[in-house]
């Protein structure tokens, strides 16, 4: 791979002159600029972020690596407003500190760590925000070992100390179950997020605790592994509604999943909020405009974005105390839930 040194040698100039050309071309004479430019084209040189920031050793960029699979690109689901709200919060604080955000998507979990390795190896970012935290998350161990500044959106089971901002998903589930039992529901089903995610474990703990506090047994047939999309919500809801004694209320993995569950209920000629109550998780903007409007466990994504980026900057600045922030969700009650009414 061609380096800045190769360009300097080929053009007959110093490395500092090439650096000036890359970072502040007006410092370089016209004839020298043309010479360096021709060698860059001839040697097919692509300057790394590290080369462009040779003097400061800073890129002024924060990395974000979402998983976006080919199926996601083809999906007809409503847009992920949750991610956009989170991104808005992240970007606001980044811009205040004269930073930008570099989003580099990975197609699957197998490629995810390689993407982080490349970003760090090429010196493209000064820090990273991690999402979709897993129980034994190799990204946390990798970045901790490399001493790369990062903050995680979520806790894990890893023993090392690291900075995070997380939503108390267990508390949100307990809140939802208390509300449903207060409406008279006893057959409460749960369409979970994917196994392996920490939010799945934490919310499951809240489901168990909420059901126990309400004196209700957990029916294993009422617990279905789903995902964060409409198709998973629709298929899972159909499985639940096909049971000999179907549930009267369903809590879902997120709002998009809830929209799918609502569609399954409606295709059977049943009324959401009357025959079956449904609760989402997130409170994206569409939740208030869906028909019927969706009761959901709200996460303040923009504020979470603020907190994540502020925490990351405190790590970058070298503060010794690692920020660890818990955010409380709240229940937003709308039309998709109602009192249990025996047939």
ROPA-237883 format. One line per field, with one value per residue (C-alpha): residue in three letters; residue number from 1; x, y, z. Coordinates in nm, 3 decimals. Example, Ala and Ser with C-alpha at 12.3 -4.5 7.8 and 13.67 -1.06 7.14 Angstrom:
REM ROPA-237883
aa <- (ALA, SER)
i <- (1, 2)
X <- (1.230, 1.367)
Y <- (-0.450, -0.106)
Z <- (0.780, 0.714)
This chain:
REM ROPA-237883
aa <- (UNK, UNK, UNK, UNK, UNK, UNK, UNK, UNK, UNK, UNK, UNK, UNK, UNK, UNK, UNK, UNK, UNK, UNK, UNK, UNK, UNK, UNK, UNK, UNK, UNK, UNK, UNK, UNK, UNK, UNK, UNK, UNK, UNK, UNK, UNK, UNK, UNK, UNK, UNK, UNK, UNK, UNK, UNK, UNK, UNK, UNK, UNK, UNK, UNK, UNK, UNK, UNK, UNK, UNK, UNK, UNK, UNK, UNK, UNK, UNK, UNK, UNK, UNK, UNK, UNK, UNK, UNK, UNK, UNK, UNK, UNK, UNK, UNK, UNK, UNK, UNK, UNK, UNK, UNK, UNK, UNK, UNK, UNK, UNK, UNK, UNK, UNK, UNK, UNK, UNK, UNK, UNK, UNK, UNK, UNK, UNK, UNK, UNK, UNK, UNK, UNK, UNK, UNK, UNK, UNK, UNK, UNK, UNK, UNK, UNK, UNK, UNK, UNK, UNK, UNK, UNK, UNK, UNK, UNK, UNK, UNK, UNK, UNK, UNK, UNK, UNK, UNK, UNK, UNK, UNK, UNK, UNK, UNK, UNK, UNK, UNK, UNK, UNK, UNK, UNK, UNK, UNK, UNK, UNK, UNK, UNK, UNK, UNK, UNK, UNK, UNK, UNK, UNK, UNK, UNK, UNK, UNK, UNK, UNK, UNK, UNK, UNK, UNK, UNK, UNK, UNK, UNK, UNK, UNK, UNK, UNK, UNK, UNK, UNK, UNK, UNK, UNK, UNK, UNK, UNK, UNK, UNK, UNK, UNK, UNK, UNK, UNK, UNK, UNK, UNK, UNK, UNK, UNK, UNK, UNK, UNK, UNK, UNK, UNK, UNK, UNK, UNK, UNK, UNK, UNK, UNK, UNK, UNK, UNK, UNK, UNK, UNK, UNK, UNK, UNK, UNK, UNK, UNK, UNK, UNK, UNK, UNK, UNK, UNK, UNK, UNK, UNK, UNK, UNK, UNK, UNK, UNK, UNK, UNK, UNK, UNK, UNK, UNK, UNK, UNK, UNK, UNK, UNK, UNK, UNK, UNK, UNK, UNK, UNK, UNK, UNK, UNK, UNK, UNK, UNK, UNK, UNK, UNK, UNK, UNK, UNK, UNK, UNK, UNK, UNK, UNK, UNK, UNK, UNK, UNK, UNK, UNK, UNK, UNK, UNK, UNK, UNK, UNK, UNK, UNK, UNK, UNK, UNK, UNK, UNK, UNK, UNK, UNK, UNK, UNK, UNK, UNK, UNK, UNK, UNK, UNK, UNK, UNK, UNK, UNK, UNK, UNK, UNK, UNK, UNK, UNK, UNK, UNK, UNK, UNK, UNK, UNK, UNK, UNK, UNK, UNK, UNK, UNK, UNK, UNK, UNK, UNK, UNK, UNK, UNK, UNK, UNK, UNK, UNK, UNK, UNK, UNK, UNK, UNK, UNK, UNK, UNK, UNK, UNK, UNK, UNK, UNK, UNK)
i <- (1, 2, 3, 4, 5, 6, 7, 8, 9, 10, 11, 12, 13, 14, 15, 16, 17, 18, 19, 20, 21, 22, 23, 24, 25, 26, 27, 28, 29, 30, 31, 32, 33, 34, 35, 36, 37, 38, 39, 40, 41, 42, 43, 44, 45, 46, 47, 48, 49, 50, 51, 52, 53, 54, 55, 56, 57, 58, 59, 60, 61, 62, 63, 64, 65, 66, 67, 68, 69, 70, 71, 72, 73, 74, 75, 76, 77, 78, 79, 80, 81, 82, 83, 84, 85, 86, 87, 88, 89, 90, 91, 92, 93, 94, 95, 96, 97, 98, 99, 100, 101, 102, 103, 104, 105, 106, 107, 108, 109, 110, 111, 112, 113, 114, 115, 116, 117, 118, 119, 120, 121, 122, 123, 124, 125, 126, 127, 128, 129, 130, 131, 132, 133, 134, 135, 136, 137, 138, 139, 140, 141, 142, 143, 144, 145, 146, 147, 148, 149, 150, 151, 152, 153, 154, 155, 156, 157, 158, 159, 160, 161, 162, 163, 164, 165, 166, 167, 168, 169, 170, 171, 172, 173, 174, 175, 176, 177, 178, 179, 180, 181, 182, 183, 184, 185, 186, 187, 188, 189, 190, 191, 192, 193, 194, 195, 196, 197, 198, 199, 200, 201, 202, 203, 204, 205, 206, 207, 208, 209, 210, 211, 212, 213, 214, 215, 216, 217, 218, 219, 220, 221, 222, 223, 224, 225, 226, 227, 228, 229, 230, 231, 232, 233, 234, 235, 236, 237, 238, 239, 240, 241, 242, 243, 244, 245, 246, 247, 248, 249, 250, 251, 252, 253, 254, 255, 256, 257, 258, 259, 260, 261, 262, 263, 264, 265, 266, 267, 268, 269, 270, 271, 272, 273, 274, 275, 276, 277, 278, 279, 280, 281, 282, 283, 284, 285, 286, 287, 288, 289, 290, 291, 292, 293, 294, 295, 296, 297, 298, 299, 300, 301, 302, 303, 304, 305, 306, 307, 308, 309, 310, 311, 312, 313, 314, 315, 316, 317, 318, 319, 320, 321, 322, 323, 324, 325, 326, 327, 328, 329, 330, 331, 332, 333, 334, 335, 336, 337, 338, 339, 340, 341, 342, 343)
X <- (0.000, 0.135, 0.232, 0.288, 0.662, 0.639, 0.469, 0.732, 1.016, 0.858, 0.786, 1.129, 0.989, 0.978, 0.708, 0.613, 0.546, 0.316, 0.142, 0.091, -0.051, -0.302, -0.399, -0.345, -0.263, -0.226, 0.103, 0.253, 0.376, 0.169, 0.445, 0.504, 0.131, 0.103, 0.404, 0.259, -0.084, 0.052, 0.242, -0.071, -0.260, 0.028, 0.081, -0.292, -0.248, -0.552, -0.458, -0.570, -0.733, -0.409, -0.212, -0.455, -0.422, -0.047, 0.013, -0.272, -0.308, -0.683, -0.946, -1.226, -1.453, -1.658, -1.736, -2.071, -2.111, -2.476, -2.564, -2.759, -2.819, -2.928, -3.272, -3.286, -3.222, -3.513, -3.747, -4.078, -4.103, -4.148, -3.817, -3.618, -3.706, -3.541, -3.200, -3.258, -3.352, -3.046, -2.829, -2.972, -2.867, -2.522, -2.465, -2.578, -2.315, -2.052, -2.108, -2.088, -1.739, -1.639, -1.662, -1.845, -1.987, -1.860, -2.125, -1.983, -2.242, -2.155, -2.369, -2.373, -2.225, -1.944, -1.816, -1.879, -1.552, -1.353, -1.513, -1.399, -1.049, -1.030, -1.154, -0.895, -0.615, -0.657, -0.687, -1.023, -1.184, -1.096, -1.362, -1.660, -2.021, -2.127, -2.487, -2.665, -2.463, -2.437, -2.370, -2.001, -1.943, -1.607, -1.610, -1.586, -1.295, -1.120, -1.151, -1.055, -0.739, -0.651, -0.720, -0.950, -1.202, -1.556, -1.894, -2.157, -2.531, -2.603, -2.455, -2.301, -2.188, -1.822, -1.638, -1.412, -1.516, -1.629, -1.845, -2.208, -2.550, -2.840, -3.219, -3.366, -3.554, -3.647, -3.820, -4.008, -4.139, -4.251, -4.430, -4.612, -4.722, -4.851, -5.052, -5.199, -5.289, -5.453, -5.674, -5.770, -5.542, -5.397, -5.296, -5.001, -4.776, -4.432, -4.267, -3.900, -3.606, -3.345, -3.158, -2.800, -2.875, -2.838, -3.165, -3.337, -3.195, -3.274, -3.631, -3.689, -3.585, -3.843, -4.111, -4.044, -4.045, -4.355, -4.552, -4.442, -4.538, -4.881, -4.918, -4.934, -4.765, -4.548, -4.697, -4.408, -4.646, -4.698, -4.328, -4.212, -3.872, -3.921, -3.715, -3.728, -3.936, -4.299, -4.271, -4.153, -4.436, -4.699, -4.579, -4.534, -4.878, -5.037, -4.865, -5.002, -5.353, -5.363, -5.327, -5.631, -5.634, -5.479, -5.343, -5.551, -5.245, -4.909, -4.590, -4.354, -3.981, -4.026, -4.283, -4.219, -4.274, -4.592, -4.722, -4.685, -4.865, -5.148, -5.183, -5.212, -5.488, -5.676, -5.656, -5.851, -6.133, -6.034, -5.998, -5.669, -5.729, -6.061, -6.009, -5.629, -5.416, -5.071, -4.773, -4.460, -4.117, -3.944, -4.215, -4.106, -4.296, -4.519, -4.653, -4.875, -5.005, -5.067, -5.424, -5.499, -5.226, -4.976, -4.927, -4.552, -4.258, -4.078, -3.704, -3.582, -3.350, -3.234, -3.141, -2.968, -2.769, -2.670, -2.556, -2.362, -2.164, -2.099, -1.974, -1.747, -1.592, -1.519, -1.333, -1.144, -1.043, -0.884, -1.119, -1.043, -1.401, -1.582, -1.942, -2.211, -2.560, -2.899, -3.206, -3.557, -3.821, -4.184, -4.513, -4.706, -5.070, -5.266, -5.546, -5.386, -5.459, -5.785, -5.963, -5.999, -6.352, -6.452, -6.629)
Y <- (0.000, 0.340, 0.563, 0.935, 0.860, 0.697, 1.006, 1.234, 1.024, 1.005, 1.379, 1.471, 1.663, 1.620, 1.429, 1.761, 1.915, 1.627, 1.666, 2.036, 1.947, 1.709, 1.933, 2.291, 2.306, 2.685, 2.646, 2.462, 2.633, 2.570, 2.378, 2.155, 2.096, 1.976, 1.747, 1.590, 1.558, 1.376, 1.128, 1.065, 0.974, 0.771, 0.567, 0.538, 0.689, 0.719, 0.929, 0.780, 0.987, 0.952, 1.109, 1.395, 1.466, 1.408, 1.720, 1.699, 1.322, 1.390, 1.320, 1.517, 1.224, 0.983, 0.639, 0.463, 0.111, 0.003, -0.344, -0.299, -0.629, -0.674, -0.765, -0.427, -0.249, -0.434, -0.394, -0.213, -0.149, 0.212, 0.391, 0.349, 0.680, 0.558, 0.550, 0.889, 1.046, 0.893, 1.017, 1.368, 1.377, 1.240, 1.483, 1.787, 1.735, 1.632, 1.951, 2.162, 2.020, 2.064, 1.691, 1.500, 1.147, 0.878, 0.609, 0.286, 0.009, -0.358, -0.615, -0.868, -0.952, -1.155, -0.842, -0.605, -0.647, -0.631, -0.294, -0.167, -0.305, -0.122, 0.209, 0.194, 0.054, 0.334, 0.595, 0.716, 0.810, 0.950, 0.749, 0.519, 0.481, 0.115, 0.001, -0.335, -0.450, -0.825, -1.031, -1.105, -0.827, -0.874, -0.511, -0.389, -0.620, -0.527, -0.150, -0.171, -0.366, -0.118, 0.173, 0.335, 0.583, 0.451, 0.458, 0.183, 0.224, -0.052, -0.273, -0.619, -0.913, -0.831, -0.772, -0.488, -0.133, 0.073, 0.383, 0.334, 0.491, 0.249, 0.244, 0.043, -0.203, -0.423, -0.129, -0.057, -0.414, -0.408, -0.081, -0.229, -0.541, -0.339, -0.127, -0.429, -0.615, -0.294, -0.317, -0.672, -0.864, -1.194, -1.361, -1.139, -1.251, -1.121, -1.105, -1.072, -0.914, -1.151, -1.374, -1.266, -0.896, -0.758, -0.568, -0.906, -1.041, -0.726, -0.698, -1.068, -1.010, -0.731, -0.954, -1.227, -0.980, -0.798, -1.119, -1.242, -0.914, -0.940, -1.302, -1.434, -1.753, -1.740, -1.947, -2.054, -2.059, -1.686, -1.606, -1.594, -1.486, -1.208, -0.924, -0.549, -0.564, -0.585, -0.934, -1.078, -0.902, -1.025, -1.386, -1.402, -1.254, -1.512, -1.790, -1.646, -1.595, -1.956, -2.090, -2.264, -1.987, -1.686, -1.393, -1.082, -0.856, -0.860, -0.668, -0.645, -0.598, -0.247, -0.023, -0.157, -0.512, -0.388, -0.254, -0.605, -0.757, -0.507, -0.605, -0.973, -0.890, -0.677, -0.936, -1.172, -0.924, -0.838, -0.489, -0.370, -0.213, -0.392, -0.762, -0.761, -0.494, -0.428, -0.239, -0.138, -0.027, 0.298, 0.560, 0.650, 0.935, 0.696, 0.543, 0.846, 0.846, 0.473, 0.346, 0.291, 0.492, 0.275, 0.249, 0.211, 0.217, 0.538, 0.581, 0.944, 0.871, 1.226, 1.276, 0.937, 1.059, 1.372, 1.163, 0.915, 1.181, 1.386, 1.071, 0.989, 1.336, 1.302, 0.978, 1.140, 1.429, 1.182, 1.200, 0.913, 0.837, 0.645, 0.769, 0.506, 0.650, 0.481, 0.634, 0.559, 0.482, 0.593, 0.441, 0.641, 0.532, 0.552, 0.364, 0.021, -0.088, -0.116, -0.292, -0.667, -0.758, -1.127, -1.254)
Z <- (0.000, -0.101, 0.192, 0.237, 0.243, -0.103, -0.242, -0.090, -0.237, -0.584, -0.593, -0.456, -0.159, 0.218, 0.406, 0.568, 0.227, 0.132, 0.467, 0.396, 0.055, 0.215, 0.506, 0.387, 0.012, 0.007, 0.197, -0.101, -0.422, -0.736, -0.915, -0.611, -0.569, -0.929, -0.883, -0.566, -0.726, -1.030, -0.809, -0.597, -0.917, -1.058, -0.738, -0.662, -0.317, -0.088, 0.217, 0.545, 0.813, 1.011, 0.728, 0.693, 1.064, 1.088, 1.296, 1.544, 1.566, 1.583, 1.322, 1.492, 1.405, 1.617, 1.475, 1.470, 1.325, 1.284, 1.157, 0.833, 0.656, 0.292, 0.430, 0.607, 0.277, 0.116, 0.413, 0.372, 0.747, 0.862, 0.911, 1.230, 1.394, 1.715, 1.546, 1.383, 1.717, 1.882, 1.596, 1.629, 1.994, 1.919, 1.634, 1.834, 2.105, 1.851, 1.648, 1.964, 2.011, 1.644, 1.575, 1.303, 1.305, 1.070, 1.012, 0.869, 0.836, 0.881, 0.692, 0.976, 1.317, 1.156, 0.979, 1.268, 1.460, 1.135, 1.068, 1.408, 1.347, 1.014, 1.156, 1.431, 1.216, 0.963, 1.237, 1.105, 1.437, 1.779, 1.962, 1.912, 2.024, 2.053, 2.002, 2.030, 2.331, 2.381, 2.694, 2.627, 2.378, 2.204, 2.089, 2.449, 2.524, 2.197, 2.244, 2.613, 2.526, 2.250, 2.488, 2.230, 2.378, 2.353, 2.522, 2.505, 2.469, 2.719, 2.988, 2.938, 3.151, 3.094, 3.421, 3.303, 3.392, 3.094, 3.025, 2.929, 2.909, 2.943, 2.975, 3.261, 3.041, 3.337, 3.504, 3.181, 3.163, 3.524, 3.459, 3.157, 3.346, 3.643, 3.404, 3.220, 3.539, 3.662, 3.353, 3.451, 3.216, 3.338, 3.011, 2.920, 2.636, 2.545, 2.201, 2.297, 2.111, 1.968, 2.212, 2.283, 2.324, 2.675, 2.647, 2.593, 2.919, 3.115, 2.989, 3.058, 3.419, 3.436, 3.284, 3.541, 3.829, 3.706, 3.665, 4.009, 4.177, 4.015, 4.131, 3.775, 3.650, 3.338, 3.057, 2.833, 2.535, 2.586, 2.537, 2.174, 2.044, 1.793, 1.650, 1.591, 1.271, 1.158, 1.011, 1.343, 1.526, 1.283, 1.276, 1.654, 1.718, 1.486, 1.684, 2.008, 1.874, 1.746, 2.102, 2.257, 2.520, 2.345, 2.547, 2.603, 2.607, 2.426, 2.506, 2.208, 2.139, 2.000, 1.832, 1.481, 1.610, 1.777, 1.445, 1.301, 1.599, 1.556, 1.191, 1.288, 1.536, 1.284, 1.002, 1.230, 1.266, 1.622, 1.767, 1.911, 2.249, 2.295, 2.215, 2.249, 2.414, 2.268, 2.414, 2.222, 2.337, 2.222, 2.150, 1.798, 1.633, 1.434, 1.756, 1.815, 1.456, 1.408, 1.399, 1.677, 1.846, 2.033, 2.407, 2.454, 2.693, 2.598, 2.572, 2.538, 2.246, 2.183, 2.550, 2.544, 2.242, 2.437, 2.733, 2.519, 2.336, 2.651, 2.822, 2.529, 2.531, 2.900, 2.822, 2.532, 2.757, 2.997, 3.295, 3.532, 3.644, 3.369, 3.325, 3.387, 3.346, 3.388, 3.223, 3.346, 3.080, 3.110, 3.000, 2.739, 2.738, 2.412, 2.232, 2.178, 2.536, 2.722, 3.005, 2.986, 2.889, 2.905, 2.593)
